[in-house]
Amino acid sequence: MHEYLELLKMSGVRRLLISSIPARLAYGMISLGIFFKVQNTTSSISIAGLAVGLNALASSLSVGIRSAFIDRYGLTWPLRVLVPTYASLIVLFNYADGKVSLIVISTVLGAVAPPINLAVRPLWKIVVPEKKQRAIFAVDTAVMSATAVIGPVLVTSLALSDSPKNALNVCAAAMLLGGIA
């Protein structure tokens, strides 16, 4: 425990942890956000499930390509393109009404999802000495797990509120904030 507390005293560690939270929170929100938006718009649970499934499939199939861009161009350039594109597509998706457009945009969202987690991990090698990297990876994994729990709770609360559009707007803002940070 002492080792983890010692890590959190390092300013670079705190900054990187804090800056990675919003984008990871957005990833925790997006699947249920898509589901609630499509289900609310189409009144179809099966269409909503299809949109979420195609989003996940497109993300899985394109992760290698997105990672190759990071390998070739570094972390900054691909994220400068993918983060605003992703956030803009979330807003576009949020205001779309047609069943086909919702499914298509959901699929494209998956294909252009910024590889935030892949981008954060190499930064730990810069910020943290090698002998403490196992500990920081444990802390980083705990943060990812926490956002994976908080994100769905937040998006569900917002989607079921009086202003359901806020759910995806908050998701887009979180991705933009995290990507910029």
C-alpha positions in Angstrom: 0.0 0.0 0.0 2.9 2.3 0.8 4.2 1.9 -2.7 0.9 3.0 -4.3 0.7 6.1 -2.0 4.3 6.9 -2.9 3.4 6.8 -6.6 0.4 9.1 -6.1 2.7 11.7 -4.6 4.4 12.1 -8.0 2.8 15.0 -9.8 3.2 13.4 -13.3 1.4 10.4 -12.1 -1.5 12.4 -10.7 -1.8 14.4 -13.9 -1.8 11.4 -16.1 -4.3 9.5 -14.0 -6.6 12.5 -13.8 -6.3 13.4 -17.5 -7.1 9.8 -18.5 -10.3 9.6 -16.4 -12.7 11.6 -18.7 -12.0 9.6 -21.9 -12.2 6.3 -20.0 -15.5 7.4 -18.5 -16.8 8.2 -22.0 -15.8 4.6 -23.0 -17.8 3.4 -20.0 -20.8 5.4 -21.1 -20.9 4.9 -24.9 -22.4 1.4 -25.2 -25.4 2.0 -22.9 -25.7 5.5 -24.3 -26.0 4.0 -27.8 -28.5 1.5 -26.5 -30.7 4.0 -24.7 -30.7 6.4 -27.7 -31.6 3.8 -30.3 -34.2 2.1 -28.0 -35.8 5.5 -27.2 -35.8 6.6 -30.8 -36.9 3.3 -32.5 -38.8 1.7 -29.6 -36.9 -1.5 -30.5 -34.7 -3.3 -28.1 -33.4 -5.5 -30.9 -32.4 -2.6 -33.1 -30.7 -1.0 -30.1 -28.8 -4.3 -29.4 -27.8 -4.4 -33.1 -26.4 -0.8 -32.9 -24.4 -1.6 -29.8 -23.1 -4.9 -31.3 -22.1 -3.3 -34.6 -20.3 -0.6 -32.6 -18.3 -3.1 -30.7 -17.6 -5.2 -33.8 -16.3 -2.2 -35.7 -14.2 -1.2 -32.8 -12.7 -4.6 -32.5 -12.0 -4.9 -36.2 -10.4 -1.5 -36.5 -8.3 -1.4 -33.4 -5.3 -2.7 -35.2 -5.5 0.0 -37.8 -5.9 2.7 -35.2 -3.0 1.3 -33.2 -0.8 1.2 -36.4 -1.4 4.9 -36.8 -0.1 5.4 -33.3 2.9 3.2 -34.1 3.7 5.1 -37.3 2.8 8.7 -36.2 3.2 8.7 -32.5 0.5 9.4 -29.9 -0.3 13.0 -30.6 -1.3 13.2 -34.3 -3.8 10.3 -34.4 -5.5 11.4 -31.2 -5.8 14.9 -32.6 -7.8 13.5 -35.4 -9.7 10.7 -33.7 -10.8 12.4 -30.5 -12.7 15.4 -32.1 -14.0 13.1 -34.8 -15.3 10.7 -32.2 -16.8 13.4 -30.0 -18.5 15.1 -33.0 -19.9 11.7 -34.2 -21.4 11.2 -30.7 -23.2 14.5 -30.9 -24.3 13.8 -34.5 -25.6 10.4 -33.3 -27.4 12.0 -30.4 -29.4 14.2 -32.7 -30.0 11.6 -35.5 -33.5 10.2 -35.8 -33.6 7.5 -38.5 -33.1 3.8 -37.7 -30.5 3.4 -40.5 -28.6 6.6 -39.7 -28.4 5.5 -36.0 -27.0 2.1 -37.0 -24.5 3.5 -39.5 -23.3 6.2 -37.1 -23.0 3.7 -34.3 -20.9 1.5 -36.5 -18.6 4.4 -37.6 -18.3 5.4 -34.0 -16.8 2.0 -33.2 -14.4 2.2 -36.2 -13.0 5.6 -35.2 -12.9 5.2 -31.4 -9.6 6.8 -30.2 -7.3 4.2 -28.6 -7.0 6.1 -25.4 -6.0 3.1 -23.3 -3.3 2.2 -25.8 -2.1 5.8 -25.7 -1.9 6.0 -21.9 0.1 2.9 -21.2 3.3 4.0 -23.0 3.2 7.3 -21.2 3.6 5.5 -17.9 7.1 4.4 -19.1 8.0 8.1 -19.5 6.4 9.3 -16.2 7.3 6.4 -13.8 10.7 4.8 -13.1 11.0 1.2 -14.4 11.0 -0.3 -11.0 7.6 1.2 -10.2 5.8 0.4 -13.4 4.1 -2.8 -12.2 2.6 -0.8 -9.4 1.4 2.0 -11.6 -0.1 -0.5 -14.1 -2.1 -1.9 -11.1 -3.3 1.6 -10.2 -4.1 2.4 -13.9 -6.1 -0.8 -14.1 -8.0 0.1 -11.0 -8.8 3.5 -12.5 -10.0 1.8 -15.8 -12.2 -0.6 -13.8 -13.7 2.3 -11.7 -14.6 4.2 -14.8 -16.1 1.0 -16.3 -18.4 0.9 -13.3 -19.2 4.6 -13.0 -19.7 5.3 -16.7 -22.7 3.0 -17.1 -24.3 4.3 -13.9 -23.8 7.9 -15.0 -25.1 7.3 -18.6 -28.1 5.4 -17.3 -29.0 8.1 -14.8 -28.8 10.8 -17.5 -30.6 8.8 -20.2 -33.5 8.1 -17.8 -33.7 11.7 -16.7 -35.9 14.5 -18.0 -33.2 15.4 -20.5 -32.0 12.1 -22.0 -29.9 13.8 -24.7 -27.6 14.9 -21.9 -26.3 11.3 -21.6 -24.5 11.3 -24.9 -23.6 15.0 -24.7 -21.8 14.4 -21.5 -20.2 11.3 -23.1 -18.9 13.5 -26.0 -17.7 16.2 -23.7 -15.9 13.7 -21.5 -14.1 12.2 -24.6 -13.1 15.6 -25.8 -11.8 16.7 -22.4 -9.9 13.5 -21.9 -8.5 13.5 -25.4 -7.3 17.0 -25.0 -5.9 16.4 -21.6 
